[in-house]
Amino acid sequence: MREAADDLRITGWVRNRRDGTVEAVVQGDDDHVERMLAWCRRGPLAARVTTVTTEALNVDPAMDAFELRKTE
């Protein structure tokens, strides 16, 4: 996801959760965010994506890169 985010100039973060889900915050140009969400619905080659749930959040101007966070 980080590579896809970098390619799309998306900022935010992603982390695996102990229950097997993945949590992420993505922000950027609307078109790029939509393309990132489309990527999330497919996932990387070894992934099995069953559901993607989205929630609109306020933009955080402090996010200036896309980071990998520790599993929570």
VOPAGU-2260 file (C-alpha; in pm, 1 decimal, decimal comma):
REM VOPAGU-2260
SITE   aa  ch    i         X         Y         Z
SITE  MET   A    0       0,0       0,0       0,0
SITE  ARG   A    1     286,1     234,9      72,7
SITE  GLU   A    2     421,9     199,0    -279,4
SITE  ALA   A    3      77,9     261,8    -430,4
SITE  ALA   A    4      32,9     565,7    -203,6
SITE  ASP   A    5     372,0     703,4    -304,3
SITE  ASP   A    6     289,4     654,9    -673,2
SITE  LEU   A    7     -36,9     847,5    -626,2
SITE  ARG   A    8     115,3    1118,0    -403,7
SITE  ILE   A    9    -115,3    1013,9    -117,8
SITE  THR   A   10     -30,1    1106,1     240,2
SITE  GLY   A   11    -145,6     924,6     552,8
SITE  TRP   A   12     -67,4     592,2     716,3
SITE  VAL   A   13    -147,9     219,9     719,7
SITE  ARG   A   14    -120,4     -53,9     981,6
SITE  ASN   A   15    -215,1    -416,3    1023,3
SITE  ARG   A   16    -443,6    -495,7    1313,2
SITE  ARG   A   17    -413,5    -804,0    1530,7
SITE  ASP   A   18    -756,9    -924,1    1415,7
SITE  GLY   A   19    -627,4    -955,2    1056,7
SITE  THR   A   20    -779,2    -632,9     926,3
SITE  VAL   A   21    -590,4    -336,1     789,2
SITE  GLU   A   22    -655,6      22,2     895,7
SITE  ALA   A   23    -546,5     323,0     693,5
SITE  VAL   A   24    -589,1     696,7     657,8
SITE  VAL   A   25    -536,2     837,0     309,6
SITE  GLN   A   26    -554,6    1194,1     190,2
SITE  GLY   A   27    -472,5    1376,0    -127,8
SITE  ASP   A   28    -629,3    1488,2    -451,1
SITE  ASP   A   29    -985,1    1346,0    -480,1
SITE  ASP   A   30    -904,0    1151,4    -797,3
SITE  HIS   A   31    -590,9    1003,6    -640,9
SITE  VAL   A   32    -779,9     904,6    -327,0
SITE  GLU   A   33   -1042,1     727,8    -541,7
SITE  ARG   A   34    -764,3     544,3    -727,4
SITE  MET   A   35    -608,4     447,3    -392,7
SITE  LEU   A   36    -943,4     310,9    -273,9
SITE  ALA   A   37    -974,6     110,3    -595,8
SITE  TRP   A   38    -629,1     -36,0    -525,0
SITE  CYS   A   39    -740,3    -119,2    -169,2
SITE  ARG   A   40   -1040,9    -310,1    -300,6
SITE  ARG   A   41    -799,6    -534,4    -496,3
SITE  GLY   A   42    -508,3    -531,5    -253,0
SITE  PRO   A   43    -159,6    -666,1    -319,2
SITE  LEU   A   44    -117,4   -1001,1    -496,4
SITE  ALA   A   45    -127,3   -1221,2    -183,7
SITE  ALA   A   46    -417,4   -1036,3     -17,9
SITE  ARG   A   47    -775,2   -1150,8      18,0
SITE  VAL   A   48    -986,5    -836,8      40,4
SITE  THR   A   49   -1345,3    -897,0     145,4
SITE  THR   A   50   -1462,0    -551,0     252,2
SITE  VAL   A   51   -1344,0    -192,5     234,4
SITE  THR   A   52   -1517,5      51,1     466,6
SITE  THR   A   53   -1461,9     424,7     427,3
SITE  GLU   A   54   -1523,5     725,4     646,2
SITE  ALA   A   55   -1464,7    1089,2     552,5
SITE  LEU   A   56   -1225,1    1271,9     785,3
SITE  ASN   A   57   -1091,8    1624,7     799,6
SITE  VAL   A   58    -765,0    1681,0     615,3
SITE  ASP   A   59    -462,7    1678,8     846,7
SITE  PRO   A   60    -206,4    1922,1     703,4
SITE  ALA   A   61      59,6    1774,7     933,8
SITE  MET   A   62      61,6    1453,6     726,5
SITE  ASP   A   63     324,6    1512,8     462,0
SITE  ALA   A   64     415,2    1153,1     372,5
SITE  PHE   A   65     269,5     802,3     382,0
SITE  GLU   A   66     393,7     593,5     672,9
SITE  LEU   A   67     372,3     235,5     790,1
SITE  ARG   A   68     261,0     211,5    1152,6
SITE  LYS   A   69     312,7     -72,6    1398,0
SITE  THR   A   70      49,4    -341,9    1429,8
SITE  GLU   A   71    -212,2    -252,8    1685,6
